[in-house]
């Protein structure tokens, strides 16, 4: 269970690099860690690839959703 939205962090720039994919999971517990605002790095009709750079540790996480 959860929600998602896409936001534009700069209204003067309409490129994909300026969009944030916001994910909020409430369950299952394993998915709660994915709750974040992700940057979109690729989007097609069947796939979306996301990246998140951690502010604290500087680590980079990648997440891909693909439609069968």
C-alpha positions in Angstrom: 0.0 0.0 0.0 1.2 3.5 -0.7 1.0 6.5 -3.0 3.1 8.1 -5.7 3.3 11.5 -7.5 5.5 13.3 -9.9 6.6 16.9 -9.1 8.5 19.5 -11.1 11.2 21.1 -8.8 11.8 24.0 -11.2 8.8 25.3 -13.2 11.1 27.0 -15.7 12.7 23.7 -16.7 10.4 21.0 -18.2 13.1 18.4 -18.9 13.0 14.9 -17.4 16.0 15.8 -15.3 13.9 18.3 -13.3 11.2 15.8 -12.3 11.0 14.0 -9.0 9.1 10.7 -8.6 7.8 10.7 -5.0 7.0 7.3 -3.5 5.4 6.6 -0.1 4.9 3.0 0.9 3.1 2.1 4.1 3.3 -1.6 3.8 4.7 -4.2 3.5 7.4 -3.2 6.0 10.2 -4.1 3.5 9.0 -1.4 1.0 8.9 1.4 3.6 12.6 2.0 3.0 11.8 2.9 -0.6 9.8 5.9 0.5 11.7 8.9 -0.9 11.8 11.5 -3.7 13.6 9.8 -6.6 15.1 11.4 -9.7 13.9 10.0 -13.0 16.9 8.9 -15.2 14.9 7.1 -17.9 11.3 6.7 -18.9 9.7 4.6 -21.7 6.2 3.2 -22.2 7.2 0.1 -20.3 9.9 1.1 -17.9 10.9 3.9 -15.4 14.4 4.0 -13.9 15.0 6.0 -10.8 18.0 7.1 -8.8 18.4 8.5 -5.2 21.7 9.9 -3.8 21.8 9.8 0.0 22.6 13.0 1.7 24.1 11.4 4.8 26.3 8.6 3.5 26.6 9.7 -0.1 25.4 6.2 -1.3 23.5 5.9 -4.5 20.4 3.7 -4.8 18.7 2.7 -8.1 15.1 1.5 -8.6 13.5 0.2 -11.8 9.8 -0.4 -12.4 9.1 -2.4 -15.5 5.7 -3.4 -17.0 5.3 -7.0 -18.2 
